[in-house]
Amino acid sequence: MSGKKIMGEADLAIHGAPPAFSQPLHVGQPNIINRDKFLAGVARALDNRWLTNNGPLVQEFEQRVADKLGVKHCVAMCNGTIALEIAIRALGLTGEVIVPSWTFVATAHALYWQGITPIFADIDPVTHNLDPVAVRRMITPRTSGIIGVHLWGRAAPVGELQAIADEHGLKLMFDAAHAFGSSYRGQSIGQFGACEVFSFHATKSFNTMEGGAITTNDDDLAEAMRLMRNFGFKGYDNVIHPGTNGKMIEVCAAMGLANLDGFEDIVVANQATHAAYQQALEGIPGIKVLSYDLDERNSHHYMVVEVGSDCPVRRDDLIATLQAENILARRYFWPGCHRMQPYRDLFPHAELVLPQTKVVAEQVMVLPAGASITLQQIQAVCDVIRRRVSP
């Protein structure tokens, strides 16, 4: 026995009282910045009768994102997963590609879906990002590339991964799904590797309801990706490249343009939320709040807590207690891509080379956050945690 408290039925609601929240408090509440500007954009699209196929709102959105990130090209997509798939294909990745297991499964699926084998490398337990030493260990003659993930919006070790890629002749790209508005050594995420892929899903700090984008400084790569997102068409009746349907629609671009104007306000609100959680959780045994580098930009969108081995309550029991109070905390990425299908069957012994991934996967808990959460709600969430851990 570990000595940790085992949750019983009576523990599901604190002291048998009604749930702390009458309505569920979610992780990933959508940010909606300027409803009127969004609706004006929708009206513009309707008046234009141009709803999709690289309309003027999409073109404006791409230019504004490229300008914000300081990159030559932004290629907007219908979602982040299609953006990953198109980036992978445009780069010509084949064989094996090294990725973290500690990421959303779309990173691995975008490879496997195209007949490429994701090879899982371990992470740094402090940053939760790829460990360059582990990446080196996983390189084989079949390796064609590396996909780094800027997890929680905290930059992956860009310089070290680029050095490895250059040394071994590998392509390097980044999954920046969490990292819109983040920086690496003062430069905006979006400028690194051959390209970077963003998700603008509704749950992200910056959203277009549904959508994604690829950013790059490579003119030829950008041109190939623009062709690939529209079935390979260059002009009318002229297909010059294999392709699919990856286009962003005008309504999603309208949401993106409205949200861009208020993004920095979201960041300020998220920073306040993170600080409030840190203060309210301070001193609870075994509870550690994941910090952000104050020298770098970050949206502070994710409220990540590690429930360590020194915590009297197991992580999963603590989540069950929170959920019984309508606080829908989540494990996130658990149990790691390598333990999901089809990778669990393909790599049954993967945990032997992923010890840090296993530890982190068993400790991480993500709490409700976002710009709409109040200080009173944050305090109530933390009170539930404190009473459960230190009754």
Summary of the structure (lengths in Angstrom):
residues: 391
radius of gyration: 21.7
end to end distance: 20.5
largest distance: 70.3
contacts: 1380
relative contact order: 0.18
helix: 40%
strand: 17%
